[in-house]
Amino acid sequence: MAGLTPVGATAVTPRSLDGKSVVVTGGASGLGKVIACAFADAGAKVAVTSRSANDLAAVVDEIQSTGGQVLPITMDLRQRHTIDVAMKLAIDGLGGIDVLVCNSGIAGPSAPIHEVTDDDWDDTIEVNLTGTFLCARAAARAMVPAQSGSIVLIGSMTGKRPLLNRSPYAASKMALVGLARTMAWDLGSHGIRVNSVSPGFIEGQRLDWVVDAQAQAQARSPEDIRAGMESASPLSRVTSPEDVARAVVFLGSEQSAGITGEDLNVSSGLVMYG
């Protein structure tokens, strides 16, 4: 485990979290990296977890100093014994925890339900749902004595808006909404807020994979699939990682002090319901 290292970030939010301690799981690449950078840019000290030490090293090297700080931690949600250890390292290294962002997750299989294997199902639920629960529980155990904190779970609109061949992923992400709302009741009396964010189609490598898988499943071209995704949005676009990061930072900050138990769609209008 490395020490706190200055990092840089793309400016997506005002410095609303100066001095706060934030843990972002799965923060070494993709959406998690953008979220971690947004928190650093908002003034927070950020612990970033990933199962790949190489990815952690790469993200720390890539993000140059602009006054933020990052603490890389190795954690694999498939190995439950590593979760409490990693969370303790993060919390101790930061000197506490004010915000937890449960971003780690896997895409799972792209297959019709009758072709989904037991291993496909178990792996998706283990990482996306059980892993999130275990991280949130570890954070809550540190937040309760402090009588404050914010937990944000990263779900997906796929849990609410069906997508062909995505049953394990959809089930795991919809379950996070119920988990967030119940935790909000469990922890509200301790000054801890819990919310979830359901992103839409997010620009990046995973979207490319989804587009290709949907094209194959529907016997259509990738260009046609992507055009359909964009035209279904009132804004005629997919969602950027920065769109989601701004919403997550808002929910982690005192600017959202009156918000708990909510599921926030950040989908460019593809989903307009809870």
Backbone as numpy.savetxt, mean C-alpha at the origin, in Angstrom:
# Nx Ny Nz CAx CAy CAz Cx Cy Cz
20.76 -4.43 8.63 19.90 -3.22 8.63 20.79 -1.98 8.63
20.56 -1.10 7.71 21.32 0.14 7.63 20.74 1.18 8.55
21.52 2.22 8.81 21.01 3.32 9.62 20.17 4.26 8.80
19.63 5.27 9.45 18.84 6.26 8.75 19.68 6.97 7.70
19.14 7.05 6.50 19.86 7.62 5.37 19.04 8.72 4.74
19.62 9.89 4.47 18.84 10.93 3.79 18.35 10.45 2.44
17.16 10.84 2.08 16.61 10.45 0.79 15.99 11.63 0.09
15.78 11.49 -1.19 15.06 12.48 -1.96 13.70 11.96 -2.33
12.84 12.83 -2.83 11.49 12.41 -3.18 10.87 13.39 -4.15
9.95 12.88 -4.94 9.18 13.75 -5.81 8.16 14.51 -4.99
8.10 15.81 -5.14 7.19 16.61 -4.32 5.75 16.34 -4.70
5.00 15.75 -3.77 3.58 15.51 -4.02 2.71 16.06 -2.90
3.30 16.61 -1.86 2.51 17.07 -0.72 3.28 18.10 0.08
2.61 19.02 0.77 3.30 19.94 1.66 3.96 19.19 2.81
4.83 19.86 3.54 5.53 19.20 4.66 4.60 19.17 5.88
3.64 18.27 5.82 2.63 18.16 6.87 2.96 17.13 7.93
4.11 16.45 7.78 4.45 15.36 8.70 5.86 15.50 9.24
6.31 16.73 9.44 7.66 16.95 9.95 7.88 16.19 11.25
8.93 15.38 11.27 9.31 14.67 12.49 8.52 13.42 12.79
7.51 13.09 12.01 6.71 11.90 12.25 7.44 10.66 11.76
7.09 9.51 12.35 7.70 8.23 12.00 6.71 7.38 11.23
7.11 6.96 10.03 6.20 6.26 9.13 6.85 4.95 8.67
6.07 3.88 8.66 6.53 2.60 8.11 5.70 2.31 6.87
6.38 2.04 5.75 5.71 1.68 4.50 6.17 0.28 4.11
5.26 -0.69 4.11 5.64 -2.03 3.69 5.61 -2.11 2.17
6.50 -2.93 1.64 6.58 -3.04 0.18 6.95 -1.72 -0.47
7.84 -0.99 0.17 8.14 0.37 -0.27 9.37 0.53 -1.14
9.91 -0.58 -1.64 11.16 -0.48 -2.40 10.96 -0.30 -3.90
9.71 -0.44 -4.37 9.47 -0.30 -5.81 8.01 0.05 -6.04
7.70 0.43 -7.28 6.33 0.67 -7.68 5.62 1.70 -6.84
4.33 1.43 -6.56 3.52 2.35 -5.78 4.11 2.58 -4.40
4.61 1.53 -3.76 5.18 1.68 -2.41 6.33 2.66 -2.36
7.16 2.64 -3.38 8.28 3.57 -3.43 7.78 5.01 -3.55
6.77 5.23 -4.38 6.23 6.59 -4.53 5.60 7.06 -3.22
4.91 6.16 -2.53 4.32 6.52 -1.23 5.41 6.86 -0.22
6.44 6.04 -0.15 7.53 6.30 0.78 8.19 7.65 0.49
8.41 7.95 -0.78 9.01 9.22 -1.16 8.11 10.39 -0.79
6.80 10.21 -0.95 5.85 11.28 -0.61 5.89 11.58 0.88
5.96 10.55 1.70 6.05 10.77 3.15 7.37 11.45 3.52
8.46 11.01 2.89 9.75 11.66 3.15 9.70 13.13 2.75
9.06 13.41 1.62 8.96 14.78 1.15 8.08 15.63 2.07
7.16 14.96 2.79 6.30 15.66 3.74 6.98 15.85 5.09
8.24 15.42 5.20 9.01 15.66 6.42 9.12 14.49 7.35
8.54 13.34 6.99 8.55 12.18 7.88 9.86 11.40 7.78
10.17 10.70 8.87 11.20 9.66 8.85 10.50 8.39 8.39
11.06 7.70 7.39 10.35 6.60 6.76 11.17 5.31 6.84
10.55 4.26 7.39 11.12 2.92 7.31 10.44 2.21 6.14
11.24 1.64 5.26 10.74 0.97 4.06 11.07 -0.51 4.18
10.04 -1.37 4.01 10.30 -2.81 4.06 10.17 -3.41 2.68
10.93 -4.49 2.46 10.87 -5.27 1.24 11.47 -6.63 1.53
11.07 -7.65 0.80 11.70 -8.96 1.00 13.04 -9.04 0.29
13.35 -8.06 -0.56 14.60 -8.07 -1.31 15.57 -7.02 -0.79
16.68 -7.48 -0.23 17.71 -6.56 0.25 18.29 -5.76 -0.92
18.38 -6.38 -2.08 18.91 -5.67 -3.25 17.99 -4.53 -3.67
16.68 -4.78 -3.64 15.74 -3.72 -3.98 15.83 -2.57 -2.99
15.97 -2.91 -1.71 16.10 -1.87 -0.69 17.35 -1.02 -0.94
18.46 -1.68 -1.22 19.70 -0.96 -1.49 19.56 -0.07 -2.70
18.86 -0.58 -3.72 18.70 0.18 -4.95 17.85 1.42 -4.72
16.77 1.29 -3.94 15.90 2.44 -3.74 16.59 3.50 -2.88
17.37 3.07 -1.90 18.10 4.04 -1.09 19.14 4.76 -1.93
19.82 4.00 -2.80 20.81 4.62 -3.69 20.16 5.59 -4.67
18.97 5.20 -5.15 18.32 6.00 -6.20 17.75 7.30 -5.67
17.21 7.25 -4.48 16.55 8.44 -3.93 17.59 9.29 -3.20
17.94 10.38 -3.79 19.00 11.22 -3.26 18.48 12.18 -2.18
19.43 12.71 -1.48 19.08 13.54 -0.32 18.41 14.85 -0.72
17.19 15.06 -0.13 16.55 16.37 -0.18 16.02 16.72 1.19
16.62 16.13 2.21 16.22 16.44 3.59 15.39 15.38 4.27
15.01 14.34 3.54 14.25 13.26 4.16 15.16 12.19 4.73
14.56 11.16 5.33 15.33 10.05 5.91 14.61 8.74 5.63
15.40 7.67 5.40 14.82 6.35 5.13 15.60 5.28 5.89
14.87 4.30 6.37 15.46 3.16 7.07 15.03 1.88 6.36
15.94 1.18 5.67 15.56 -0.03 4.94 15.51 -1.24 5.87
14.44 -2.04 5.73 14.24 -3.22 6.57 13.82 -4.39 5.68
14.47 -5.53 5.84 14.09 -6.72 5.08 12.95 -7.44 5.80
11.87 -7.73 5.05 10.72 -8.45 5.61 10.02 -9.21 4.51
9.64 -10.46 4.79 8.93 -11.29 3.83 7.61 -11.73 4.46
6.50 -11.25 3.91 5.20 -11.57 4.49 4.85 -13.04 4.39
5.56 -13.78 3.56 5.33 -15.22 3.47 5.98 -15.96 4.64
6.86 -15.30 5.34 7.54 -15.89 6.50 7.11 -15.12 7.75
6.06 -15.61 8.39 5.41 -14.87 9.45 6.37 -14.48 10.58
7.34 -15.33 10.85 8.24 -15.04 11.96 9.09 -13.79 11.71
9.18 -13.36 10.45 10.00 -12.17 10.16 9.23 -10.88 10.40
7.89 -10.96 10.49 7.09 -9.74 10.50 7.24 -8.96 11.79
7.03 -9.61 12.93 7.17 -8.90 14.20 8.59 -8.39 14.41
9.57 -9.20 13.97 10.98 -8.78 14.10 11.23 -7.54 13.27
10.78 -7.56 12.01 11.00 -6.42 11.12 10.27 -5.18 11.61
9.03 -5.34 12.08 8.28 -4.19 12.57 8.95 -3.59 13.80
9.48 -4.45 14.67 10.19 -3.94 15.85 11.44 -3.19 15.45
12.18 -3.71 14.47 13.38 -3.02 13.99 13.00 -1.64 13.43
11.91 -1.60 12.68 11.48 -0.33 12.09 11.07 0.66 13.17
10.26 0.21 14.11 9.76 1.10 15.16 10.90 1.57 16.06
11.77 0.66 16.43 12.92 1.03 17.27 13.85 1.98 16.51
14.07 1.69 15.24 14.97 2.53 14.44 14.46 3.93 14.23
13.14 4.06 14.16 12.53 5.38 13.97 12.26 6.10 15.28
12.32 5.36 16.38 12.00 5.95 17.67 10.50 6.03 17.93
9.74 5.10 17.30 8.28 5.08 17.46 7.62 4.92 16.11
6.30 4.92 16.12 5.56 4.84 14.86 4.30 5.69 14.96
4.16 6.60 14.03 2.98 7.44 13.93 2.04 6.97 12.84
2.61 6.41 11.77 1.81 5.99 10.61 2.34 4.66 10.10
1.42 3.73 9.81 1.77 2.51 9.10 0.99 2.49 7.79
1.69 2.25 6.69 1.06 2.04 5.40 1.30 0.60 4.97
0.25 -0.19 4.94 0.35 -1.59 4.53 0.16 -1.66 3.02
1.26 -1.57 2.31 1.24 -1.54 0.85 1.65 -2.87 0.23
2.37 -3.71 0.97 2.86 -4.97 0.40 1.71 -5.81 -0.15
1.93 -6.38 -1.31 0.91 -7.23 -1.89 1.41 -7.86 -3.17
0.72 -8.93 -3.59 1.07 -9.60 -4.83 -0.14 -9.62 -5.74
0.09 -9.81 -7.03 -0.99 -9.81 -8.00 -1.80 -11.09 -7.96
-1.18 -12.20 -7.53 -1.88 -13.47 -7.58 -2.04 -13.95 -9.02
-2.78 -15.03 -9.21 -2.92 -15.59 -10.56 -3.91 -14.82 -11.41
-3.78 -14.97 -12.70 -4.81 -14.51 -13.64 -5.36 -15.77 -14.30
-6.49 -16.27 -13.73 -7.06 -17.53 -14.19 -8.51 -17.61 -13.75
-9.35 -18.31 -14.50 -10.73 -18.51 -14.06 -10.75 -19.34 -12.78
-11.80 -19.16 -11.98 -11.84 -19.74 -10.65 -11.62 -21.25 -10.66
-12.11 -21.95 -11.69 -11.97 -23.41 -11.72 -10.55 -23.86 -12.06
-9.69 -22.91 -12.43 -8.30 -23.25 -12.69 -7.35 -22.71 -11.62
-7.88 -21.98 -10.64 -7.05 -21.47 -9.55 -6.67 -22.62 -8.62
-5.38 -22.78 -8.36 -4.93 -23.87 -7.49 -5.01 -23.46 -6.02
-4.93 -24.46 -5.14 -4.88 -24.19 -3.71 -3.71 -23.28 -3.37
-2.57 -23.56 -3.98 -1.38 -22.75 -3.70 -1.56 -21.31 -4.16
-2.18 -21.13 -5.34 -2.47 -19.77 -5.82 -3.30 -19.00 -4.80
-4.36 -19.63 -4.36 -5.28 -18.99 -3.40 -4.56 -18.69 -2.09
-3.92 -19.72 -1.53 -3.27 -19.56 -0.22 -2.19 -18.49 -0.24
-1.41 -18.46 -1.30 -0.32 -17.49 -1.39 -0.86 -16.06 -1.46
-1.91 -15.85 -2.25 -2.48 -14.51 -2.39 -3.09 -14.04 -1.07
-3.84 -14.90 -0.40 -4.45 -14.53 0.88 -3.39 -14.34 1.95
-2.38 -15.19 1.96 -1.32 -15.09 2.97 -0.60 -13.75 2.90
-0.27 -13.32 1.69 0.48 -12.06 1.55 -0.44 -10.85 1.69
-1.53 -10.83 0.91 -2.34 -9.62 0.81 -3.21 -9.37 2.03
-3.72 -10.42 2.65 -4.64 -10.26 3.78 -3.97 -10.58 5.11
-3.47 -11.79 5.26 -2.86 -12.17 6.54 -1.63 -11.34 6.85
-0.80 -11.11 5.84 0.39 -10.29 6.06 0.04 -8.88 6.48
-1.00 -8.32 5.87 -1.46 -6.99 6.25 -1.95 -6.98 7.70
-2.76 -7.98 8.06 -3.23 -8.09 9.44 -2.08 -8.13 10.43
-1.07 -8.95 10.15 0.04 -9.10 11.10 0.84 -7.81 11.24
1.05 -7.10 10.14 1.75 -5.81 10.22 0.93 -4.80 11.01
-0.37 -4.75 10.73 -1.23 -3.81 11.43 -1.30 -4.13 12.92
-1.35 -5.40 13.25 -1.38 -5.78 14.66 -0.11 -5.35 15.38
1.04 -5.55 14.73 2.30 -5.15 15.34 2.36 -3.64 15.55
1.88 -2.89 14.56 1.87 -1.43 14.70 0.91 -1.00 15.79
-0.27 -1.62 15.84 -1.27 -1.25 16.85 -0.74 -1.47 18.25
0.02 -2.52 18.45 0.58 -2.80 19.78 1.55 -1.71 20.22
2.17 -1.03 19.26 3.04 0.09 19.60 2.26 1.40 19.70
1.18 1.53 18.93 0.40 2.77 18.93 -0.51 2.90 20.14
-1.04 1.78 20.64 -1.99 1.84 21.76 -1.38 2.52 22.98
-0.16 2.17 23.40 0.40 2.88 24.56 0.59 4.38 24.31
0.84 4.76 23.05 1.01 6.18 22.71 -0.32 6.90 22.56
-1.41 6.12 22.45 -2.76 6.67 22.30 -2.88 7.58 21.07
-2.21 7.19 20.01 -2.31 7.93 18.75 -1.73 7.09 17.62
-2.12 7.43 16.39 -1.56 6.76 15.23 -2.54 6.71 14.09
-2.01 6.39 12.91 -2.83 6.23 11.72 -2.34 5.02 10.95
-3.27 4.14 10.57 -2.95 2.96 9.77 -3.72 3.06 8.46
-3.01 2.88 7.35 -3.63 2.95 6.03 -3.36 1.64 5.30
-4.42 0.97 4.88 -4.30 -0.28 4.13 -4.52 0.01 2.65
-3.64 -0.53 1.82 -3.77 -0.32 0.37 -4.52 -1.49 -0.24
-5.75 -1.22 -0.66 -6.59 -2.24 -1.28 -6.55 -2.11 -2.78
-7.71 -2.25 -3.42 -7.79 -2.14 -4.88 -9.25 -2.03 -5.28
-9.52 -1.28 -6.33 -10.88 -1.21 -6.83 -11.34 -2.57 -7.37
-10.39 -3.47 -7.66 -10.75 -4.80 -8.16 -11.55 -5.58 -7.12
-11.42 -5.21 -5.85 -12.25 -5.84 -4.83 -13.71 -5.46 -4.95
-13.99 -4.37 -5.65 -15.36 -3.87 -5.76 -15.88 -3.84 -7.19
-14.98 -3.82 -8.14 -15.35 -3.75 -9.56 -14.77 -4.98 -10.25
-15.58 -6.00 -10.53 -15.06 -7.28 -10.99 -14.13 -7.16 -12.19
-13.08 -7.97 -12.17 -12.14 -8.05 -13.28 -11.93 -9.52 -13.60
-12.09 -9.89 -14.83 -12.04 -11.28 -15.26 -10.79 -11.99 -14.75
-10.98 -13.19 -14.21 -9.89 -14.09 -13.81 -9.07 -13.60 -12.61
-9.66 -12.77 -11.76 -8.88 -12.18 -10.67 -9.48 -12.48 -9.29
-10.11 -13.66 -9.12 -10.83 -13.96 -7.88 -9.99 -13.90 -6.62
-8.83 -14.55 -6.52 -8.06 -14.49 -5.27 -7.64 -13.06 -4.92
-7.20 -12.32 -5.91 -6.77 -10.94 -5.67 -7.96 -10.08 -5.22
-9.08 -10.21 -5.93 -10.27 -9.42 -5.58 -10.74 -9.73 -4.17
-10.76 -11.01 -3.82 -11.21 -11.40 -2.48 -10.28 -10.85 -1.41
-8.98 -10.92 -1.65 -8.02 -10.44 -0.65 -8.13 -8.94 -0.45
-8.38 -8.20 -1.52 -8.43 -6.75 -1.42 -9.76 -6.27 -0.83
-10.88 -6.91 -1.17 -12.14 -6.53 -0.58 -12.13 -6.81 0.92
-11.46 -7.87 1.34 -11.37 -8.20 2.76 -10.69 -7.09 3.56
-9.78 -6.35 2.91 -9.08 -5.28 3.61 -10.02 -4.15 4.01
-11.10 -3.96 3.26 -12.07 -2.92 3.63 -12.74 -3.27 4.95
-13.17 -4.53 5.07 -13.76 -4.96 6.33 -12.77 -4.93 7.47
-11.53 -5.30 7.20 -10.50 -5.26 8.23 -10.27 -3.84 8.72
-10.17 -2.90 7.78 -9.93 -1.50 8.16 -11.08 -0.95 8.99
-12.29 -1.22 8.60 -13.45 -0.67 9.31 -13.57 -1.26 10.71
-13.29 -2.56 10.85 -13.36 -3.17 12.17 -12.22 -2.68 13.07
-11.02 -2.56 12.52 -9.91 -2.03 13.30 -10.18 -0.59 13.73
-10.87 0.16 12.89 -11.20 1.54 13.25 -12.03 1.57 14.54
-12.96 0.64 14.68 -13.74 0.54 15.91 -12.87 0.04 17.06
-12.06 -0.98 16.81 -11.23 -1.55 17.87 -10.26 -0.54 18.45
-9.73 0.33 17.60 -8.62 1.19 18.01 -9.01 2.65 18.19
-10.23 3.02 17.83 -10.63 4.42 17.91 -10.54 5.00 19.30
-10.86 4.20 20.32 -10.82 4.71 21.69 -9.39 4.98 22.16
-8.42 4.49 21.39 -7.00 4.74 21.70 -6.41 5.86 20.84
-7.26 6.60 20.15 -6.78 7.70 19.32 -6.14 7.28 18.03
-6.41 6.04 17.61 -5.80 5.50 16.39 -6.84 5.44 15.29
-6.52 6.01 14.13 -7.40 5.98 12.98 -6.96 4.89 12.00
-7.93 4.25 11.36 -7.62 3.21 10.37 -8.49 3.45 9.14
-7.86 3.52 7.99 -8.57 3.72 6.72 -7.95 2.83 5.65
-8.68 2.65 4.57 -8.13 1.94 3.42 -8.23 2.83 2.18
-7.36 2.57 1.24 -7.36 3.27 -0.05 -7.49 2.21 -1.14
-8.44 2.41 -2.05 -8.64 1.48 -3.16 -8.25 2.16 -4.46
-7.01 1.94 -4.92 -6.58 2.55 -6.18 -7.27 1.91 -7.38
-7.32 2.68 -8.46 -7.77 2.14 -9.73 -6.61 1.52 -10.48
-6.72 1.45 -11.80 -5.61 0.95 -12.60 -4.45 1.93 -12.48
-3.33 1.49 -11.90 -2.20 2.36 -11.65 -1.15 2.17 -12.73
-0.73 3.27 -13.31 0.32 3.24 -14.33 1.55 2.56 -13.78
2.12 1.61 -14.55 3.32 0.93 -14.11 3.39 -0.50 -14.62
4.39 -1.24 -14.14 4.65 -2.59 -14.65 3.50 -3.55 -14.36
2.87 -3.42 -13.16 1.78 -4.35 -12.85 0.60 -4.12 -13.79
0.32 -2.86 -14.12 -0.77 -2.60 -15.06 -0.47 -3.21 -16.42
0.79 -3.14 -16.84 1.16 -3.76 -18.11 0.86 -5.26 -18.08
1.15 -5.90 -16.93 0.87 -7.33 -16.77 -0.63 -7.60 -16.82
-1.40 -6.76 -16.13 -2.86 -6.92 -16.13 -3.42 -6.75 -17.54
-2.95 -5.74 -18.24 -3.43 -5.50 -19.61 -3.14 -6.71 -20.49
-1.93 -7.24 -20.42 -1.58 -8.40 -21.24 -2.42 -9.62 -20.88
-2.63 -9.83 -19.57 -3.42 -10.98 -19.13 -4.87 -10.85 -19.56
-5.43 -9.65 -19.45 -6.81 -9.43 -19.87 -6.95 -9.56 -21.39
-5.96 -9.10 -22.11 -5.99 -9.22 -23.57 -6.03 -10.69 -23.99
-5.21 -11.50 -23.34 -5.18 -12.92 -23.65 -6.50 -13.59 -23.26
-7.02 -13.26 -22.09 -8.25 -13.89 -21.61 -9.46 -13.52 -22.46
-9.46 -12.29 -23.00 -10.61 -11.81 -23.75 -10.41 -11.86 -25.27
-9.26 -12.38 -25.68 -8.93 -12.45 -27.12 -9.05 -11.09 -27.78
-8.48 -10.10 -27.12 -8.46 -8.73 -27.64 -7.02 -8.24 -27.62
-6.75 -7.14 -28.26 -5.39 -6.60 -28.26 -5.12 -5.84 -26.97
-3.88 -5.79 -26.52 -3.54 -4.98 -25.35 -3.94 -3.51 -25.51
-3.80 -3.01 -26.75 -4.17 -1.61 -27.00 -5.66 -1.39 -26.79
-6.46 -2.36 -27.17 -7.91 -2.26 -26.99 -8.29 -2.33 -25.51
-7.62 -3.21 -24.78 -7.88 -3.32 -23.33 -7.54 -2.02 -22.64
-6.40 -1.47 -22.93 -5.98 -0.23 -22.28 -6.90 0.93 -22.65
-7.30 0.99 -23.91 -8.20 2.06 -24.32 -9.53 1.95 -23.58
-9.98 0.72 -23.35 -11.21 0.53 -22.59 -11.08 0.97 -21.15
-9.93 0.72 -20.55 -9.68 1.17 -19.18 -9.74 2.70 -19.09
-9.14 3.34 -20.05 -9.11 4.81 -20.04 -10.47 5.41 -20.33
-11.21 4.84 -21.28 -12.50 5.41 -21.66 -13.56 5.20 -20.58
-13.35 4.21 -19.69 -14.30 3.97 -18.60 -14.16 5.00 -17.48
-13.10 5.79 -17.52 -12.86 6.83 -16.52 -13.45 8.16 -16.97
-14.15 8.87 -16.08 -14.63 10.21 -16.44 -13.49 11.15 -16.81
-12.30 10.85 -16.31 -11.13 11.67 -16.62 -10.38 11.15 -17.84
-10.85 10.05 -18.40 -10.24 9.44 -19.59 -8.77 9.10 -19.38
-8.47 8.55 -18.22 -7.08 8.17 -17.94 -7.04 7.11 -16.86
-5.89 6.45 -16.77 -5.65 5.59 -15.62 -5.09 6.45 -14.49
-4.85 5.83 -13.35 -4.43 6.55 -12.16 -2.91 6.53 -12.04
-2.32 7.64 -11.63 -0.88 7.68 -11.42 -0.53 7.27 -10.00
0.67 6.73 -9.77 1.08 6.44 -8.40 1.06 7.67 -7.50
1.37 8.83 -8.07 1.36 10.07 -7.29 -0.05 10.43 -6.81
-1.07 10.13 -7.62 -2.45 10.33 -7.20 -2.72 9.59 -5.90
-2.30 8.34 -5.87 -2.54 7.50 -4.70 -1.69 7.97 -3.52
-0.44 8.30 -3.78 0.46 8.72 -2.71 -0.06 9.95 -1.98
-0.58 10.91 -2.73 -1.12 12.11 -2.09 -2.27 11.77 -1.15
-3.13 10.85 -1.57 -4.26 10.45 -0.73 -3.78 9.74 0.53
-2.77 8.90 0.39 -2.25 8.15 1.54 -1.60 9.09 2.54
-0.81 10.04 2.06 -0.18 11.01 2.96 -1.25 11.83 3.69
-2.29 12.21 2.97 -3.40 12.93 3.61 -4.00 12.12 4.76
-4.25 10.84 4.53 -4.85 10.00 5.56 -3.88 9.74 6.71
-2.59 9.85 6.44 -1.61 9.68 7.51 -1.37 10.92 8.33
-1.85 12.06 7.85 -1.57 13.33 8.50 -2.74 13.80 9.35
-2.48 14.82 10.14 -3.54 15.40 10.98 -4.58 16.16 10.16
-4.29 16.38 8.89 -5.28 17.01 8.01 -6.54 16.14 7.87
-6.40 14.84 8.18 -7.55 13.93 8.11 -7.94 13.43 9.49
-7.74 14.27 10.51 -7.95 13.85 11.91 -9.36 13.35 12.18
-10.35 13.79 11.41 -11.73 13.36 11.63 -12.16 12.21 10.75
-11.21 11.55 10.09 -11.55 10.48 9.15 -11.02 9.14 9.66
-11.91 8.19 9.87 -11.52 6.82 10.21 -12.59 5.86 9.73
-12.19 4.63 9.45 -13.12 3.62 8.97 -13.57 3.83 7.54
-12.88 4.68 6.79 -13.27 4.98 5.42 -12.46 4.16 4.42
-13.07 3.90 3.28 -12.36 3.33 2.13 -12.40 4.37 1.02
-11.24 4.91 0.70 -11.14 6.01 -0.25 -10.77 5.47 -1.64
-11.66 5.67 -2.60 -11.36 5.29 -3.98 -10.46 6.35 -4.63
-9.35 5.92 -5.18 -8.49 6.80 -5.97 -8.34 6.11 -7.32
-9.37 6.27 -8.15 -9.50 5.45 -9.34 -9.78 6.23 -10.61
-9.59 7.54 -10.58 -9.92 8.39 -11.72 -11.40 8.25 -12.10
-12.22 7.91 -11.10 -13.66 7.83 -11.30 -14.18 6.49 -11.77
-13.30 5.47 -11.91 -13.75 4.15 -12.33 -14.68 3.52 -11.30
-14.43 3.84 -10.03 -15.30 3.40 -8.93 -15.74 4.61 -8.16
-17.05 4.74 -7.94 -17.59 5.90 -7.22 -18.45 5.46 -6.04
-18.17 4.28 -5.51 -18.97 3.75 -4.40 -18.05 3.03 -3.42
-18.56 2.77 -2.21 -17.76 2.15 -1.16 -17.65 0.65 -1.32
